[in-house]
Amino acid sequence: MSLDPPTYLASLQSNIRQRPIPWDGAVRAGTLTEDQLAKIRAVDKAKRDARRQVVEADLEGYRILFVGEPGTPSVLESAAKRPDVVQYILVLLNDLLQYIPSLPKALLKSSDPYRNFLPLLAHSNNFEDPIPLLSATVLTSLIAGSKDESPATIERALPVLFSFLSSLTKSSDAGLQDIGVQDYSSLLYGKASRGQFWNHRSETVAPLIGILRAAAGVTNGNASASLWSRATSASTTTPAVGRMGAGLEGSLGGGVGLQLLYHVLLVLWQLSFEAAEIGDDLNDEYDIVLLYTQLLRLSPKEKTTRLLVSTLYNLLAANQKTLLPTAVLARLPGLLQNLASRQITDPDLQEDLDNLRAMLDEYARTKTTFDEYVAEVESGHLRWSPPHRNTTFWVENARRILEHENGAVVRRLAEIMARPWDGDKAVLAIACNDVGNLVREVPERRSQLEKLGLKTRIMELMGDPDENVRWESLRALGGWLKYSFDTAK
Protein backbone atom coordinates (compact mmCIF):
# COMPACT_ATOMS: atom_id res chain seq x y z
CA MET A 1 0.00 0.00 0.00
CA SER A 2 1.68 3.19 -1.20
CA LEU A 3 1.29 6.46 0.69
CA ASP A 4 2.69 9.85 -0.16
CA PRO A 5 5.89 10.44 1.84
CA PRO A 6 5.49 12.77 4.83
CA THR A 7 6.33 16.37 3.98
CA TYR A 8 9.15 16.67 6.52
CA LEU A 9 10.90 13.52 5.28
CA ALA A 10 10.49 14.45 1.62
CA SER A 11 11.96 17.90 2.29
CA LEU A 12 14.89 16.43 4.23
CA GLN A 13 15.70 13.96 1.46
CA SER A 14 15.45 16.65 -1.21
CA ASN A 15 17.89 18.91 0.66
CA ILE A 16 20.40 16.08 1.05
CA ARG A 17 20.21 15.17 -2.65
CA GLN A 18 21.15 18.73 -3.56
CA ARG A 19 24.19 18.90 -1.31
CA PRO A 20 27.50 18.79 -3.16
CA ILE A 21 29.73 15.95 -2.00
CA PRO A 22 33.49 16.19 -2.81
CA TRP A 23 33.63 12.60 -3.98
CA ASP A 24 37.17 12.69 -5.36
CA GLY A 25 38.44 14.15 -2.11
CA ALA A 26 36.64 11.41 -0.21
CA VAL A 27 38.49 8.80 -2.27
CA ARG A 28 41.84 10.51 -1.66
CA ALA A 29 41.08 10.60 2.07
CA GLY A 30 40.30 6.88 2.08
CA THR A 31 36.64 7.42 2.89
CA LEU A 32 35.60 5.57 -0.27
CA THR A 33 37.29 3.27 -2.73
CA GLU A 34 37.48 3.96 -6.44
CA ASP A 35 35.15 1.03 -7.11
CA GLN A 36 32.55 2.32 -4.64
CA LEU A 37 32.68 5.79 -6.19
CA ALA A 38 32.27 4.38 -9.69
CA LYS A 39 29.10 2.55 -8.69
CA ILE A 40 27.71 5.62 -6.93
CA ARG A 41 28.37 7.88 -9.93
CA ALA A 42 26.77 5.37 -12.29
CA VAL A 43 23.38 5.95 -10.64
CA ASP A 44 23.71 9.21 -8.71
CA LYS A 45 22.38 11.74 -11.22
CA ALA A 46 20.89 9.28 -13.68
CA LYS A 47 17.20 9.14 -14.57
CA ARG A 48 15.00 6.48 -13.04
CA ASP A 49 15.02 4.04 -15.99
CA ALA A 50 18.77 4.38 -16.44
CA ARG A 51 19.30 3.71 -12.74
CA ARG A 52 17.23 0.56 -12.94
CA GLN A 53 19.18 -0.74 -15.90
CA VAL A 54 22.53 -0.10 -14.24
CA VAL A 55 21.60 -1.73 -10.94
CA GLU A 56 19.78 -4.71 -12.43
CA ALA A 57 22.82 -5.40 -14.60
CA ASP A 58 25.04 -5.57 -11.50
CA LEU A 59 22.86 -6.58 -8.53
CA GLU A 60 25.74 -8.42 -6.89
CA GLY A 61 28.01 -5.38 -7.13
CA TYR A 62 25.38 -3.07 -5.62
CA ARG A 63 24.66 -5.63 -2.90
CA ILE A 64 28.31 -5.50 -1.88
CA LEU A 65 28.34 -1.68 -2.19
CA PHE A 66 25.49 -1.19 0.29
CA VAL A 67 25.74 -4.28 2.52
CA GLY A 68 29.33 -5.46 2.10
CA GLU A 69 30.63 -8.97 2.54
CA PRO A 70 33.41 -10.63 4.55
CA GLY A 71 36.62 -8.81 3.73
CA THR A 72 34.86 -6.06 1.78
CA PRO A 73 33.26 -3.29 3.87
CA SER A 74 30.12 -1.58 2.66
CA VAL A 75 30.16 2.08 1.68
CA LEU A 76 28.38 2.88 4.95
CA GLU A 77 31.22 1.27 6.90
CA SER A 78 33.89 3.00 4.80
CA ALA A 79 32.27 6.42 5.26
CA ALA A 80 31.28 5.99 8.92
CA LYS A 81 33.24 9.08 9.98
CA ARG A 82 31.65 11.28 7.34
CA PRO A 83 28.01 11.98 8.36
CA ASP A 84 27.40 13.97 5.17
CA VAL A 85 28.37 11.00 3.01
CA VAL A 86 26.37 8.54 5.15
CA GLN A 87 23.28 10.74 4.81
CA TYR A 88 23.72 11.01 1.06
CA ILE A 89 24.19 7.24 0.65
CA LEU A 90 21.08 6.51 2.74
CA VAL A 91 18.95 8.81 0.60
CA LEU A 92 20.40 7.36 -2.61
CA LEU A 93 19.80 3.79 -1.43
CA ASN A 94 16.22 4.54 -0.45
CA ASP A 95 15.58 6.05 -3.89
CA LEU A 96 16.90 2.89 -5.54
CA LEU A 97 14.84 0.63 -3.27
CA GLN A 98 11.69 2.51 -4.23
CA TYR A 99 12.02 1.96 -7.97
CA ILE A 100 14.05 -1.24 -8.43
CA PRO A 101 11.95 -4.20 -7.19
CA SER A 102 14.80 -6.68 -7.49
CA LEU A 103 17.17 -4.73 -5.25
CA PRO A 104 15.59 -5.41 -1.80
CA LYS A 105 15.74 -9.18 -2.26
CA ALA A 106 19.25 -8.94 -3.63
CA LEU A 107 20.47 -7.08 -0.53
CA LEU A 108 18.85 -9.65 1.75
CA LYS A 109 20.91 -12.44 0.18
CA SER A 110 23.80 -11.33 2.37
CA SER A 111 24.54 -13.43 5.45
CA ASP A 112 23.90 -10.45 7.75
CA PRO A 113 22.03 -7.83 5.69
CA TYR A 114 21.05 -5.59 8.60
CA ARG A 115 24.39 -5.22 10.36
CA ASN A 116 25.16 -1.82 8.79
CA PHE A 117 21.69 -0.35 9.24
CA LEU A 118 20.38 -1.32 12.68
CA PRO A 119 23.24 0.39 14.61
CA LEU A 120 22.48 3.63 12.76
CA LEU A 121 19.06 3.78 14.46
CA ALA A 122 20.95 4.47 17.68
CA HIS A 123 23.35 6.95 16.05
CA SER A 124 21.79 9.71 18.16
CA ASN A 125 18.83 10.32 20.47
CA ASN A 126 18.41 13.77 18.94
CA PHE A 127 15.66 13.96 16.32
CA GLU A 128 17.64 16.76 14.69
CA ASP A 129 20.20 14.14 13.60
CA PRO A 130 18.85 12.83 10.26
CA ILE A 131 20.85 9.59 10.20
CA PRO A 132 18.54 7.49 12.45
CA LEU A 133 15.47 8.72 10.59
CA LEU A 134 17.01 8.06 7.17
CA SER A 135 18.17 4.63 8.33
CA ALA A 136 14.65 3.76 9.50
CA THR A 137 13.34 4.83 6.11
CA VAL A 138 15.85 2.59 4.31
CA LEU A 139 15.05 -0.35 6.58
CA THR A 140 11.34 0.12 5.99
CA SER A 141 11.82 0.25 2.22
CA LEU A 142 14.12 -2.79 2.32
CA ILE A 143 11.82 -4.95 4.45
CA ALA A 144 8.55 -3.83 2.88
CA GLY A 145 9.99 -4.07 -0.63
CA SER A 146 11.10 -7.67 -0.11
CA LYS A 147 8.16 -8.70 2.11
CA ASP A 148 10.70 -10.91 3.77
CA GLU A 149 9.60 -13.19 6.63
CA SER A 150 12.92 -14.81 7.51
CA PRO A 151 13.98 -14.95 11.19
CA ALA A 152 16.62 -12.30 10.48
CA THR A 153 13.86 -9.88 9.49
CA ILE A 154 10.96 -10.87 11.74
CA GLU A 155 12.82 -11.73 14.92
CA ARG A 156 15.88 -9.49 14.72
CA ALA A 157 15.32 -6.43 12.55
CA LEU A 158 11.63 -5.69 13.06
CA PRO A 159 11.67 -5.42 16.88
CA VAL A 160 14.53 -2.92 16.73
CA LEU A 161 12.89 -0.96 13.93
CA PHE A 162 9.49 -0.99 15.66
CA SER A 163 11.13 0.36 18.82
CA PHE A 164 12.66 3.27 16.91
CA LEU A 165 9.42 4.05 15.07
CA SER A 166 7.63 3.98 18.41
CA SER A 167 9.83 6.85 19.57
CA LEU A 168 8.56 8.84 16.58
CA THR A 169 4.89 8.09 17.29
CA LYS A 170 5.37 9.19 20.90
CA SER A 171 6.84 12.52 19.78
CA SER A 172 4.90 15.74 20.21
CA ASP A 173 5.82 16.60 16.60
CA ALA A 174 2.97 15.56 14.30
CA GLY A 175 5.37 15.31 11.35
CA LEU A 176 7.54 12.75 13.13
CA GLN A 177 4.44 10.90 14.32
CA ASP A 178 3.21 10.60 10.76
CA ILE A 179 6.56 9.25 9.55
CA GLY A 180 6.47 6.54 12.22
CA VAL A 181 2.85 5.63 11.48
CA GLN A 182 3.36 5.45 7.71
CA ASP A 183 6.40 3.23 8.16
CA TYR A 184 4.31 0.94 10.39
CA SER A 185 1.74 0.67 7.62
CA SER A 186 4.39 -0.31 5.08
CA LEU A 187 5.74 -3.00 7.39
CA LEU A 188 2.44 -4.75 8.20
CA TYR A 189 2.50 -6.70 4.95
CA GLY A 190 1.96 -10.19 6.35
CA LYS A 191 0.84 -12.30 9.26
CA ALA A 192 4.34 -12.64 10.72
CA SER A 193 5.07 -8.90 10.73
CA ARG A 194 1.62 -8.11 12.15
CA GLY A 195 2.21 -10.71 14.85
CA GLN A 196 5.51 -9.11 15.79
CA PHE A 197 3.83 -5.69 15.82
CA TRP A 198 1.20 -7.00 18.22
CA ASN A 199 3.76 -8.78 20.42
CA HIS A 200 5.42 -5.39 20.98
CA ARG A 201 2.09 -3.58 21.48
CA SER A 202 3.18 -1.61 24.53
CA GLU A 203 5.57 0.18 22.17
CA THR A 204 3.66 -0.05 18.90
CA VAL A 205 -0.10 -0.13 19.50
CA ALA A 206 -0.36 1.83 22.75
CA PRO A 207 0.93 5.16 21.34
CA LEU A 208 -1.45 4.85 18.39
CA ILE A 209 -4.36 4.29 20.75
CA GLY A 210 -3.21 7.42 22.60
CA ILE A 211 -3.46 9.40 19.37
CA LEU A 212 -6.97 8.05 18.73
CA ARG A 213 -8.07 8.81 22.28
CA ALA A 214 -6.84 12.37 21.87
CA ALA A 215 -8.80 12.64 18.63
CA ALA A 216 -11.89 11.38 20.45
CA GLY A 217 -11.40 13.94 23.23
CA VAL A 218 -10.55 11.25 25.80
CA THR A 219 -7.64 11.43 28.23
CA ASN A 220 -5.42 8.38 28.67
CA GLY A 221 -5.58 8.63 32.46
CA ASN A 222 -9.21 7.53 32.75
CA ALA A 223 -10.00 6.50 29.20
CA SER A 224 -12.27 3.55 29.90
CA ALA A 225 -14.60 5.42 32.24
CA SER A 226 -14.70 8.41 29.93
CA LEU A 227 -15.53 6.28 26.89
CA TRP A 228 -18.33 4.42 28.69
CA SER A 229 -19.72 7.69 29.96
CA ARG A 230 -19.81 9.09 26.43
CA ALA A 231 -21.32 5.88 25.06
CA THR A 232 -24.19 5.81 27.53
CA SER A 233 -24.90 9.53 27.39
CA ALA A 234 -24.48 10.08 23.64
CA SER A 235 -27.48 10.21 21.39
CA THR A 236 -27.36 8.33 18.10
CA THR A 237 -26.87 11.50 16.14
CA THR A 238 -25.73 11.15 12.57
CA PRO A 239 -21.94 10.97 12.26
CA ALA A 240 -20.15 14.02 10.96
CA VAL A 241 -19.08 12.30 7.74
CA GLY A 242 -19.04 14.55 4.72
CA ARG A 243 -19.17 17.91 6.46
CA MET A 244 -15.63 18.95 5.60
CA GLY A 245 -15.20 18.05 1.93
CA ALA A 246 -13.16 15.37 0.27
CA GLY A 247 -9.60 16.11 1.40
CA LEU A 248 -7.88 15.36 4.68
CA GLU A 249 -7.34 18.90 5.91
CA GLY A 250 -8.38 19.97 9.40
CA SER A 251 -8.17 18.25 12.79
CA LEU A 252 -10.18 16.60 15.53
CA GLY A 253 -9.82 16.68 19.30
CA GLY A 254 -6.38 17.18 20.81
CA GLY A 255 -5.24 18.86 17.61
CA VAL A 256 -4.89 15.49 15.85
CA GLY A 257 -4.71 16.22 12.13
CA LEU A 258 -7.02 14.28 9.86
CA GLN A 259 -4.13 12.98 7.77
CA LEU A 260 -2.42 11.55 10.87
CA LEU A 261 -5.76 10.15 12.05
CA TYR A 262 -6.29 8.44 8.69
CA HIS A 263 -2.84 6.85 8.78
CA VAL A 264 -3.29 5.58 12.36
CA LEU A 265 -6.66 4.09 11.43
CA LEU A 266 -5.03 2.48 8.39
CA VAL A 267 -2.44 0.73 10.57
CA LEU A 268 -5.07 -0.62 12.98
CA TRP A 269 -7.21 -1.72 10.05
CA GLN A 270 -4.25 -3.74 8.76
CA LEU A 271 -3.78 -5.19 12.25
CA SER A 272 -7.47 -6.18 12.33
CA PHE A 273 -6.72 -8.84 9.71
CA GLU A 274 -5.53 -10.83 12.73
CA ALA A 275 -8.78 -10.21 14.60
CA ALA A 276 -9.41 -13.88 15.35
CA GLU A 277 -6.18 -14.05 17.37
CA ILE A 278 -6.00 -10.58 18.91
CA GLY A 279 -9.52 -9.11 18.83
CA ASP A 280 -10.51 -9.93 22.41
CA ASP A 281 -7.19 -8.71 23.84
CA LEU A 282 -7.34 -5.57 21.70
CA ASN A 283 -10.72 -4.76 23.21
CA ASP A 284 -9.82 -5.80 26.77
CA GLU A 285 -6.67 -3.70 26.81
CA TYR A 286 -7.73 -0.68 24.76
CA ASP A 287 -11.58 -0.62 24.69
CA ILE A 288 -11.30 -0.61 20.91
CA VAL A 289 -15.02 -1.10 20.23
CA LEU A 290 -15.97 1.83 22.46
CA LEU A 291 -13.19 4.01 21.08
CA TYR A 292 -14.09 3.30 17.46
CA THR A 293 -17.77 3.91 18.13
CA GLN A 294 -16.93 7.31 19.58
CA LEU A 295 -14.62 8.14 16.67
CA LEU A 296 -17.36 7.10 14.26
CA ARG A 297 -19.62 9.75 15.83
CA LEU A 298 -16.93 12.35 15.13
CA SER A 299 -15.56 11.14 11.78
CA PRO A 300 -15.76 14.03 9.28
CA LYS A 301 -14.64 12.13 6.16
CA GLU A 302 -15.75 9.09 4.24
CA LYS A 303 -12.11 7.96 4.17
CA THR A 304 -11.85 7.80 7.96
CA THR A 305 -15.39 6.45 8.31
CA ARG A 306 -14.58 3.62 5.89
CA LEU A 307 -11.59 2.52 7.95
CA LEU A 308 -13.54 2.75 11.20
CA VAL A 309 -16.45 0.68 9.88
CA SER A 310 -14.21 -1.87 8.14
CA THR A 311 -12.08 -2.39 11.25
CA LEU A 312 -15.15 -2.80 13.44
CA TYR A 313 -16.53 -5.35 11.00
CA ASN A 314 -13.29 -7.34 11.01
CA LEU A 315 -13.15 -7.35 14.81
CA LEU A 316 -16.81 -8.16 15.41
CA ALA A 317 -17.07 -10.80 12.70
CA ALA A 318 -14.13 -12.73 14.17
CA ASN A 319 -15.23 -12.34 17.81
CA GLN A 320 -19.01 -12.31 17.72
CA LYS A 321 -19.63 -13.93 21.09
CA THR A 322 -17.46 -11.49 23.02
CA LEU A 323 -17.54 -8.24 21.05
CA LEU A 324 -21.09 -7.99 19.67
CA PRO A 325 -22.52 -7.45 23.18
CA THR A 326 -20.03 -4.65 23.78
CA ALA A 327 -20.99 -3.04 20.46
CA VAL A 328 -24.66 -3.06 21.49
CA LEU A 329 -23.85 -1.55 24.89
CA ALA A 330 -21.84 1.15 23.11
CA ARG A 331 -24.97 1.98 21.06
CA LEU A 332 -23.28 1.16 17.79
CA PRO A 333 -26.44 -0.19 16.07
CA GLY A 334 -28.32 3.11 16.31
CA LEU A 335 -25.27 5.00 15.11
CA LEU A 336 -24.95 2.74 12.07
CA GLN A 337 -28.65 3.14 11.30
CA ASN A 338 -28.25 6.90 11.13
CA LEU A 339 -25.08 6.58 9.09
CA ALA A 340 -26.93 4.36 6.60
CA SER A 341 -29.50 7.11 6.08
CA ARG A 342 -26.87 9.35 4.52
CA GLN A 343 -25.78 9.37 0.90
CA ILE A 344 -22.58 7.30 0.75
CA THR A 345 -20.38 7.46 -2.34
CA ASP A 346 -17.80 4.83 -1.34
CA PRO A 347 -18.97 1.33 -2.38
CA ASP A 348 -16.56 -0.40 0.02
CA LEU A 349 -17.92 1.63 2.93
CA GLN A 350 -21.48 0.81 1.88
CA GLU A 351 -20.72 -2.92 1.70
CA ASP A 352 -19.02 -3.04 5.11
CA LEU A 353 -21.77 -0.93 6.63
CA ASP A 354 -24.47 -3.26 5.30
CA ASN A 355 -22.61 -6.34 6.54
CA LEU A 356 -21.97 -4.85 9.96
CA ARG A 357 -25.60 -3.81 10.39
CA ALA A 358 -26.81 -7.26 9.32
CA MET A 359 -24.54 -8.91 11.88
CA LEU A 360 -25.75 -6.65 14.69
CA ASP A 361 -29.40 -7.05 13.65
CA GLU A 362 -29.07 -10.83 13.78
CA TYR A 363 -27.53 -10.63 17.24
CA ALA A 364 -30.31 -8.32 18.45
CA ARG A 365 -32.96 -10.79 17.26
CA THR A 366 -31.52 -13.65 19.29
CA LYS A 367 -30.21 -12.09 22.51
CA THR A 368 -32.17 -12.01 25.81
CA THR A 369 -32.09 -9.66 28.79
CA PHE A 370 -29.94 -12.22 30.57
CA ASP A 371 -27.49 -12.12 27.64
CA GLU A 372 -27.39 -8.33 27.89
CA TYR A 373 -26.60 -8.46 31.59
CA VAL A 374 -23.86 -11.08 31.20
CA ALA A 375 -22.34 -9.09 28.35
CA GLU A 376 -22.30 -5.96 30.47
CA VAL A 377 -20.54 -7.70 33.36
CA GLU A 378 -18.06 -9.32 30.99
CA SER A 379 -17.30 -5.91 29.50
CA GLY A 380 -15.88 -4.96 32.88
CA HIS A 381 -17.80 -1.70 33.12
CA LEU A 382 -21.26 -1.45 34.67
CA ARG A 383 -23.82 1.25 34.04
CA TRP A 384 -27.44 1.66 35.20
CA SER A 385 -28.95 -0.36 32.37
CA PRO A 386 -32.54 -1.67 32.86
CA PRO A 387 -31.79 -5.11 34.41
CA HIS A 388 -30.10 -3.71 37.52
CA ARG A 389 -33.29 -2.12 38.92
CA ASN A 390 -35.74 -4.67 37.49
CA THR A 391 -37.14 -6.87 40.29
CA THR A 392 -38.57 -9.39 37.85
CA PHE A 393 -35.19 -9.79 36.19
CA TRP A 394 -33.57 -10.78 39.47
CA VAL A 395 -36.38 -13.13 40.46
CA GLU A 396 -36.04 -14.96 37.16
CA ASN A 397 -32.27 -14.84 36.67
CA ALA A 398 -30.41 -14.61 40.01
CA ARG A 399 -29.79 -18.34 40.33
CA ARG A 400 -28.86 -18.56 36.65
CA ILE A 401 -26.31 -15.77 37.12
CA LEU A 402 -24.71 -17.63 40.03
CA GLU A 403 -24.53 -20.88 38.06
CA HIS A 404 -23.62 -19.52 34.60
CA GLU A 405 -20.38 -21.11 33.37
CA ASN A 406 -19.51 -22.35 36.88
CA GLY A 407 -19.82 -18.93 38.47
CA ALA A 408 -17.94 -16.95 35.82
CA VAL A 409 -20.30 -13.96 36.06
CA VAL A 410 -19.95 -13.47 39.82
CA ARG A 411 -16.20 -13.97 39.57
CA ARG A 412 -16.10 -11.18 37.02
CA LEU A 413 -18.31 -9.09 39.32
CA ALA A 414 -15.78 -9.63 42.11
CA GLU A 415 -12.96 -8.50 39.80
CA ILE A 416 -14.89 -5.34 38.97
CA MET A 417 -15.55 -4.57 42.63
CA ALA A 418 -11.88 -5.06 43.53
CA ARG A 419 -10.93 -1.95 41.55
CA PRO A 420 -11.22 1.53 43.13
CA TRP A 421 -13.04 3.18 40.18
CA ASP A 422 -11.96 6.63 41.30
CA GLY A 423 -13.18 8.18 38.06
CA ASP A 424 -16.51 6.35 37.91
CA LYS A 425 -17.89 5.44 41.34
CA ALA A 426 -21.24 4.50 39.83
CA VAL A 427 -19.69 1.16 38.84
CA LEU A 428 -19.18 0.25 42.49
CA ALA A 429 -22.70 1.36 43.44
CA ILE A 430 -24.19 -0.80 40.69
CA ALA A 431 -22.07 -3.80 41.67
CA CYS A 432 -23.24 -3.50 45.30
CA ASN A 433 -26.83 -3.33 44.05
CA ASP A 434 -26.34 -6.53 42.04
CA VAL A 435 -24.73 -8.44 44.90
CA GLY A 436 -27.57 -7.38 47.17
CA ASN A 437 -30.10 -8.73 44.67
CA LEU A 438 -28.27 -12.05 44.40
CA VAL A 439 -28.29 -12.43 48.19
CA ARG A 440 -31.98 -11.53 48.41
CA GLU A 441 -33.10 -13.96 45.70
CA VAL A 442 -30.75 -16.89 46.44
CA PRO A 443 -29.78 -16.53 50.12
CA GLU A 444 -28.59 -20.13 50.41
CA ARG A 445 -25.74 -19.31 47.98
CA ARG A 446 -24.27 -16.56 50.18
CA SER A 447 -21.18 -18.66 50.86
CA GLN A 448 -20.34 -18.67 47.14
CA LEU A 449 -20.22 -14.88 47.23
CA GLU A 450 -18.34 -14.77 50.52
CA LYS A 451 -15.61 -17.06 49.16
CA LEU A 452 -15.03 -14.48 46.42
CA GLY A 453 -14.53 -11.79 49.06
CA LEU A 454 -17.69 -9.90 48.09
CA LYS A 455 -19.06 -9.55 51.61
CA THR A 456 -15.75 -8.20 52.86
CA ARG A 457 -15.54 -5.78 49.94
CA ILE A 458 -19.07 -4.53 50.53
CA MET A 459 -18.25 -3.85 54.18
CA GLU A 460 -15.18 -1.87 53.04
CA LEU A 461 -17.30 0.20 50.65
CA MET A 462 -19.55 1.35 53.50
CA GLY A 463 -16.75 3.81 54.20
CA ASP A 464 -16.38 5.00 50.62
CA PRO A 465 -16.41 8.80 50.07
CA ASP A 466 -19.17 8.47 47.47
CA GLU A 467 -22.67 8.72 48.95
CA ASN A 468 -24.28 6.37 46.39
CA VAL A 469 -21.64 3.69 46.97
CA ARG A 470 -22.20 3.88 50.73
CA TRP A 471 -25.98 3.60 50.29
CA GLU A 472 -25.87 0.62 47.92
CA SER A 473 -23.28 -1.21 50.04
CA LEU A 474 -25.44 -0.67 53.13
CA ARG A 475 -28.49 -2.08 51.34
CA ALA A 476 -26.51 -5.11 50.17
CA LEU A 477 -25.08 -5.80 53.60
CA GLY A 478 -28.54 -5.41 55.11
CA GLY A 479 -29.78 -8.37 53.07
CA TRP A 480 -26.78 -10.40 54.15
CA LEU A 481 -27.41 -9.66 57.83
CA LYS A 482 -31.15 -10.35 57.48
CA TYR A 483 -30.57 -13.88 56.24
CA SER A 484 -27.77 -14.42 58.73
CA PHE A 485 -30.19 -13.60 61.54
CA ASP A 486 -32.86 -15.82 60.04
CA THR A 487 -30.40 -18.70 59.91
CA ALA A 488 -29.39 -18.09 63.53
CA LYS A 489 -33.04 -18.44 64.64
Summary of the structure (lengths in Angstrom):
residues: 489
radius of gyration: 28.8
end to end distance: 74.9
largest distance: 104.1
contacts: 1565
relative contact order: 0.05
helix: 73%
strand: 1%
